[in-house]
């Protein structure tokens, strides 16, 4: 699933791939379409400090975008 994140004045394109319960995030270079893994998150961090399984790619994207 591809998505974008606004980083200062720049819009950056990313892709998330769920492999089992691990969310892998890739930054996509728009010039040559290469992908670089920038984050591997093996669980969903919960607000109370516990962890749980990701329920969807959308949930993982929401978490990733909240980091910016």
C-alpha positions as protocol buffer text, in pm:
chain_id: "A"
residue {
  index: 1
  type: UNK
  ca { x: 0 y: 0 z: 0 }
}
residue {
  index: 2
  type: UNK
  ca { x: 151 y: 332 z: -106 }
}
residue {
  index: 3
  type: UNK
  ca { x: 101 y: 656 z: 86 }
}
residue {
  index: 4
  type: UNK
  ca { x: 263 y: 995 z: 133 }
}
residue {
  index: 5
  type: UNK
  ca { x: 394 y: 1191 z: 431 }
}
residue {
  index: 6
  type: UNK
  ca { x: 449 y: 1566 z: 446 }
}
residue {
  index: 7
  type: UNK
  ca { x: 802 y: 1630 z: 578 }
}
residue {
  index: 8
  type: UNK
  ca { x: 857 y: 2004 z: 615 }
}
residue {
  index: 9
  type: UNK
  ca { x: 799 y: 2141 z: 263 }
}
residue {
  index: 10
  type: UNK
  ca { x: 838 y: 1807 z: 85 }
}
residue {
  index: 11
  type: UNK
  ca { x: 587 y: 1529 z: 18 }
}
residue {
  index: 12
  type: UNK
  ca { x: 762 y: 1193 z: 53 }
}
residue {
  index: 13
  type: UNK
  ca { x: 623 y: 872 z: -98 }
}
residue {
  index: 14
  type: UNK
  ca { x: 628 y: 548 z: 102 }
}
residue {
  index: 15
  type: UNK
  ca { x: 499 y: 193 z: 81 }
}
residue {
  index: 16
  type: UNK
  ca { x: 403 y: -44 z: 362 }
}
residue {
  index: 17
  type: UNK
  ca { x: 417 y: -422 z: 333 }
}
residue {
  index: 18
  type: UNK
  ca { x: 279 y: -646 z: 607 }
}
residue {
  index: 19
  type: UNK
  ca { x: 472 y: -972 z: 632 }
}
residue {
  index: 20
  type: UNK
  ca { x: 307 y: -1184 z: 895 }
}
residue {
  index: 21
  type: UNK
  ca { x: 273 y: -938 z: 1181 }
}
residue {
  index: 22
  type: UNK
  ca { x: 569 y: -721 z: 1080 }
}
residue {
  index: 23
  type: UNK
  ca { x: 511 y: -389 z: 906 }
}
residue {
  index: 24
  type: UNK
  ca { x: 794 y: -294 z: 671 }
}
residue {
  index: 25
  type: UNK
  ca { x: 805 y: 65 z: 546 }
}
residue {
  index: 26
  type: UNK
  ca { x: 986 y: 162 z: 228 }
}
residue {
  index: 27
  type: UNK
  ca { x: 1065 y: 510 z: 98 }
}
residue {
  index: 28
  type: UNK
  ca { x: 1008 y: 530 z: -276 }
}
residue {
  index: 29
  type: UNK
  ca { x: 1245 y: 739 z: -488 }
}
residue {
  index: 30
  type: UNK
  ca { x: 1015 y: 896 z: -745 }
}
residue {
  index: 31
  type: UNK
  ca { x: 1294 y: 951 z: -1000 }
}
residue {
  index: 32
  type: UNK
  ca { x: 1391 y: 587 z: -1046 }
}
residue {
  index: 33
  type: UNK
  ca { x: 1120 y: 408 z: -842 }
}
residue {
  index: 34
  type: UNK
  ca { x: 1376 y: 239 z: -615 }
}
residue {
  index: 35
  type: UNK
  ca { x: 1260 y: 141 z: -267 }
}
residue {
  index: 36
  type: UNK
  ca { x: 1464 y: 172 z: 51 }
}
residue {
  index: 37
  type: UNK
  ca { x: 1350 y: 8 z: 374 }
}
residue {
  index: 38
  type: UNK
  ca { x: 1337 y: 283 z: 638 }
}
residue {
  index: 39
  type: UNK
  ca { x: 1150 y: 111 z: 921 }
}
residue {
  index: 40
  type: UNK
  ca { x: 1063 y: -241 z: 1034 }
}
residue {
  index: 41
  type: UNK
  ca { x: 801 y: -254 z: 1309 }
}
residue {
  index: 42
  type: UNK
  ca { x: 728 y: -608 z: 1434 }
}
residue {
  index: 43
  type: UNK
  ca { x: 426 y: -510 z: 1649 }
}
residue {
  index: 44
  type: UNK
  ca { x: 170 y: -238 z: 1704 }
}
residue {
  index: 45
  type: UNK
  ca { x: 274 y: -14 z: 1994 }
}
residue {
  index: 46
  type: UNK
  ca { x: -29 y: 60 z: 2211 }
}
residue {
  index: 47
  type: UNK
  ca { x: -73 y: 386 z: 2406 }
}
residue {
  index: 48
  type: UNK
  ca { x: -53 y: 199 z: 2739 }
}
residue {
  index: 49
  type: UNK
  ca { x: 294 y: 63 z: 2659 }
}
residue {
  index: 50
  type: UNK
  ca { x: 180 y: -286 z: 2559 }
}
residue {
  index: 51
  type: UNK
  ca { x: 201 y: -428 z: 2208 }
}
residue {
  index: 52
  type: UNK
  ca { x: -45 y: -609 z: 1986 }
}
residue {
  index: 53
  type: UNK
  ca { x: -78 y: -743 z: 1633 }
}
residue {
  index: 54
  type: UNK
  ca { x: -138 y: -511 z: 1339 }
}
residue {
  index: 55
  type: UNK
  ca { x: -493 y: -553 z: 1210 }
}
residue {
  index: 56
  type: UNK
  ca { x: -434 y: -391 z: 870 }
}
residue {
  index: 57
  type: UNK
  ca { x: -190 y: -200 z: 651 }
}
residue {
  index: 58
  type: UNK
  ca { x: -402 y: 112 z: 708 }
}
residue {
  index: 59
  type: UNK
  ca { x: -345 y: 83 z: 1082 }
}
residue {
  index: 60
  type: UNK
  ca { x: 31 y: 55 z: 1027 }
}
residue {
  index: 61
  type: UNK
  ca { x: 28 y: 360 z: 796 }
}
residue {
  index: 62
  type: UNK
  ca { x: -161 y: 562 z: 1057 }
}
residue {
  index: 63
  type: UNK
  ca { x: 104 y: 473 z: 1316 }
}
residue {
  index: 64
  type: UNK
  ca { x: 391 y: 558 z: 1076 }
}
residue {
  index: 65
  type: UNK
  ca { x: 240 y: 892 z: 975 }
}
residue {
  index: 66
  type: UNK
  ca { x: 192 y: 987 z: 1341 }
}
residue {
  index: 67
  type: UNK
  ca { x: 571 y: 979 z: 1385 }
}
residue {
  index: 68
  type: UNK
  ca { x: 612 y: 1295 z: 1170 }
}
